Amino acid sequence: MRTTFLPLALGLVIVLTGCALTSETARPHFDLVDDDSARRIGEKIYRAELAAHRLSADSRLTATVNTIGRRLAAVATRPDYEWEFSLIENDAVDAFCLPGGKVGVYTGLLPVAVNETGLATAIAHEIGHAVAAHGTERFSQKLLAGAAEKLLSLGISRNDALQALFRQSFGMERGDPYRLFQEKEADYLGLIYMARAGYDPREAIGFWKRLDTNGRGDRFESTHPPTAERLEALKKRLPKALLEYAAAPRRHGKGNDLF
């Protein structure tokens, strides 16, 4: 690490926590960001995202997002998170979950989700990214690579550079996605969470097929596992997810179509 980068690292209150184990999968990961710092940054980015876009005026769809989100949050392994769910008017076929449980669903995702179980698949996947600390893992890698220093060299303020780097690390910017192995891990975690929450995990297969064919284009193909590979991995993990589904205290059907 170059000496010019050390003041930035200290100024960002980054604490070396070493290797931790990812919940559910027990995968070791290296993380330089402590929980409190991650939550504070996540909160700022979430509020900025809400301020930059209009929230959906559709009370039914907003309530649906909240209901599904709360059910999933109840079975995820972060009871310490202060969960929030927002439906954001944006054509992007996407969603996100930031540290602290701040979840945004873009309205462009709803036609691909089709129904409540499809939407549960998408939200559970994003929750999986957050619970597995994929964003802070990527953030740590970028810090070590000097990415923040490069942003500062372009004249971006320290606070803006930090937030830009964090947004990139959480897949909220084009061209800088999660790594493919993280996508696969989030697929697995999402499958388990939706099953625990009472959503049929077999329906995830249809969602990922629709997402592949409904328009994330070259970016989707270049930043996510090939769909055939993703579906094969999901099918192999279905038996475990179905055990979780069978044990769920309450099951939810596909639900009405979202439109």
BELURWO-V730085 format. One record per helix or strand of 2 or more residues. SS is the DSSP state (~ for helix, > for strand). FROM is the first residue (numbers start at 1). LEN is the number of residues. If there is no record, write none. Layout:
BEGIN
ss:SS from:FROM len:LEN
ss:SS from:FROM len:LEN
END
This chain:
BEGIN
ss:~ from:3 len:9
ss:> from:19 len:3
ss:> from:28 len:3
ss:~ from:35 len:18
ss:~ from:59 len:17
ss:> from:84 len:5
ss:> from:95 len:4
ss:> from:102 len:5
ss:~ from:107 len:7
ss:~ from:116 len:16
ss:~ from:134 len:11
ss:~ from:147 len:7
ss:~ from:158 len:12
ss:~ from:180 len:17
ss:~ from:203 len:11
ss:~ from:217 len:7
ss:~ from:227 len:21
END
